[in-house]
Amino acid sequence: MAKDLASQIRARLLELEPLELQIEDQSAAHVGHAGALAGAHFRVRMVCAAFDGLSRLERHRLIYQRLAPLMGGRIHALAMSLYAPGEVTAPMR
């Protein structure tokens, strides 16, 4: 299920045409946590021109808008590192 969900997250975020996109399913690290029953845990790191000129809050809102149909049950937690081009110099792992 989480693999399918990660694919759905990727598809929705690729619509923003990111230069770099990393999606990590961290659900296994939360087994036993009460929220783990409510949905999956993911970490997203993304470099995208759409973030240029946006505040951190505006960037997060943009991602939440894209993922809204998957939130509230399917995704319990979402950690995000969102950068405009030129803000990050280290390559993604």
N, C-alpha and C positions, 0 to 999 in steps of 0.2 A: 504494500500500500504506500509506504513512504517513498519508494522509488518512483512510483507513478505520480505521486504528489510533487516530488522534486522536478519531474519532467513538466508538469503543469506550471509550476513556478517559473521554470526556465522559459517555457513558451511565452508566458505573459510578460516576462521581463525582456526577452529578446525583441519585443515590439518597440522598445525604447532604443534599439540599436546600440547596445553597450560596446565599448572598446574591449572591455574585460568583464567577465562574469564568473563568479565562483559561488556555488551553492553547496553547503555542507549540511547533511542530515545529522543532527546531534541528539536525536531521540534516544538512542541507546544509553547515553550518559545520564538520562533522566528517568530510567526505569525505577519504579518504586515511588517516585515523586507524584503527589496527588494530581498535578496538572498533566502528567504524562497520559492519563486516561482520557483527557479532554482533547488531545490532538498531538501532532508532531512538533518537534523543536528543530528550527533551521537557523543557519547563519548564512547571510548573503554578503558578499563583497563585490562591489560593482564600480566600474569607471565608465562614465557616460557623459556625453556632451549635453544631454538634457539637464544635467545638474548644474551647469555653468550659470552662475549668478543667483542660484537658489541657496537659501539658508539651510542649515542642517534639518530643521523642522519641516521645511517645504520639501526637501528631498525625501524624508521619511513619509510624508503625506502622499507624495507621488507614488511611492512603492505600495503603500497601503491601499491606495485607490486601485492600482493594477491587480492587487491580490485579494481585494475585498470578497469575491465569491468563494475564496478558499479559506478565509478567516472564520473565526467563530465556530470551531468544532474540528475542522481539518488541520488547521495550524494553530497550535496553542501558544507558541513563542517564536519570535522572529528577531534575531540580532542582526543589525545592519551596519556595514561600513560602506559609505557611499561617497564617491569622489568625482569631481569634474576632471577632465584631462589637465595634466600639468600639476595637480595637487598631490599626486603620489608618484614617487620615483622608483620604488622597489617593485619588482615584478611579483605577480601573485603566485602563490605556491600551488 
